[in-house]
Structures are given as C-alpha cells and as structure tokens.
C-alpha cells in the first residue's frame, strides 16, 4: 500500500513539473513574439514619421504674391512743425508824461497806413508850454539886443580912453551870456514843439493793429505802450528742426505749409537760425509767407502749423507699404529666393509716398519681396508664388445677350 502511494505521488509530481515546463516555454515564445511585433511597429512608425517630415518640408506654407523693390526718383521732403508769427511787430508808445489821452481812432485788426493818426493826447497844456517858451524867447532876444548894443558902444569908447578895459570886458560877457540864453530858450521851444507833435500818435509803417492797450482818459506815462503793429501785415512760419536736418535747408528753398482750413500755402526759406537751442537741441527756420498775403488771411500769429521743405529729387529704393511687417518694434521684409524659400530681413524705413515705403538700409535692389501674406510667414518657410489676381473684365455684349436668352428675358 505504501509503495503504491509513493508511486502515485511521483507520478503526480512528474505531471506537475511537466506542466510548469510547458507553461514556461509558452511564456517565452509569447514574449519573443511581442518583442518582434514592438520592434516592427517602432520601425514602421519611424519610417512614417520621416515621411511626414519630408512631406511638411516640401509642402508650401502659404501662397503669396511678390513685388520687386524699385529704385526711382522721389521728391525729397522734410516735414516739420512750428508756429506762425509776425515777421516784425512794432511797439507804438508815447514819450509824453502827465498828459491825458482824449481820442482813439483805431481798433485791433484795423489796416493802417504809414503816418495815419492812431490816437490824440490833450494839447491844452502842451500849447501853454509852447506859448511860455515863445515869450521866454522874445525876452531873451531883447536882452541879447541890449547887450550887443552896450558892447558895441564900449568898443567905440575904447580908443578915447573914457572907459576902462574891465568895463569893456563886462559888456562883452553880458552880450555872450544873453546870446547863450537865447540859444537855450530856443532849444526849450523846440522841445515844447516836439511834445506838441507827440500829442498826435501816428503809424510808423503800413500794417495791422495786433494789440491796443491805450484807454481814453488815461494819463500817459513816458514809455507807455499804446499799440502793437504787424509791419506790412507780413507773417512768417518759424519751423523747429533738428540740428542734423538744419544742414539740409538753405535760404530760398520752397516750403509748402498746411493751414488750419486745409489750404496749402507756399513760402520761401528766409534764413536758418545760426544757433541751436541748448535745451531742445532744435534750430529755428524762418519761412517768409509775404508772397501769399491773400492766402494767409486765415493764419494768425501764434497758430501751430505743419509744413514740408521741398529739397529736390533723390533716388529711393521702395517697396509696397503692405509688405512691411512690424515685429518686436522693428520693420521687417520677407524676400523669396530661387528655391521659393523666404528670408526675414530687418530694414530701416524712410519716407512714405503713394502707398510705397522707402527702404533706407537692409534690402538689395531688385529683391523679390513678399507683398501679400507676409504677416503669416516665418524665416525659412517655403511658399508658392502666384501672380496677383487681376480685375475681371466686363462681360461682352454677346455674353450678356446669351444670359438674357437663357433667363427668358
């Protein structure tokens, strides 16, 4: 019985070991097959990935149109800002003191002529002073006549010895003193005459009254300002430019000024200031507007105005303004090479004119520049270049008739 049980146990253990061996072999074969499948899958994925990358590189990123950079003559202009001012403003005052103003004959804005009466001071006191000086002159002349007569008689008695030399000298001194007194009174009379003339305030030149500070009834003080006059009605534009820009401007150049009403006024450079403001580093350019007096009627001294200095023609390399792409605060262009790849270039932009931008630096002449769709490109992209679409021509008469026939009209 015991031998039979041992034999059964051995048989059972043998079967168990065999089953375990079969299971291990099966697991080994399954693992090897899985590794082979994974390796094949990874290889296929790698091949597919490489194919996709090659496809992306070869495929155009965008369809664009291009334009060639052009070098053509452009009007060279220099824009500036400034203020309108009077060419020369005269201050009209009075030299009288203690005399009342009795009449004002002009208002601010009046056109006046040279010598025209502007204001009148009271002449009563001045006329009285004039009369006093006339009387003083008559008295001095009478004294002089008496002194001259005494001196002549003294000289005649000198030979006879009836009069001493000392007395003769006294008469001569009295004569000279009387003559000096007459001269002094005549000078006072002339001063009184000038004061009387100054009671009438006249315009020193043709022009426009720009300010009036005089008041009827006020007592004048010597040196007091009464009026301000824009001489000859001439205005000028005082433009502010940088020190570098001032070297490009010279006397006689044409200037186009834009007035507040939208009208264009032409002027000429009169002079460029010989100094530069040390605070603003700006130089003043004086532009004469006198040749366009009829067009300057809407200008007023103190107005702000914008203008352009016409400097002549110069060559300019330009591209369509729409080709410019602003990135990181800089202007950029995309140029296309023969392989249809784009390259991003940083450029310096100058003037703008008729939808084109001047390129100062960073671009070669005749380069092919992307002018449509540049904003969506990056450096190194491949693009497809097409011709810009043209307008559809109007339908011919035959085509129109055919359409009408089909529609039953």
Secondary structure by P-SEA (a helix, b strand, c coil): caaaaaaaaaaaaaaaaaaaaaaaaaaaaaaaaaaaaaaaaaaaaaaaaaaaaaaaaacccccccccccccccccbbbbbbbbbbbcbbbbbbbccccccccccccccccccccccccccccaaaaaaaaaaaaaaaaaaaaaaaaaaaaaaaaaaacccccccaaaaaaaaaaaaaaaaaaaaaaaaaaaaaaaaaacbbbbccccccccccccccccccccccccccccccbbbbbccccaaaaaacccbbbbbbbccccbbbbbbbccccccccccccbbbbbbbccccccccccccccccbbbbbbccbbbbbccccccccccccbbbbbbbccccbbbbbbbbbccccccbbbbccccccccccccccccccccbbbbbbbccccccccccaaaaaaaaaaacc
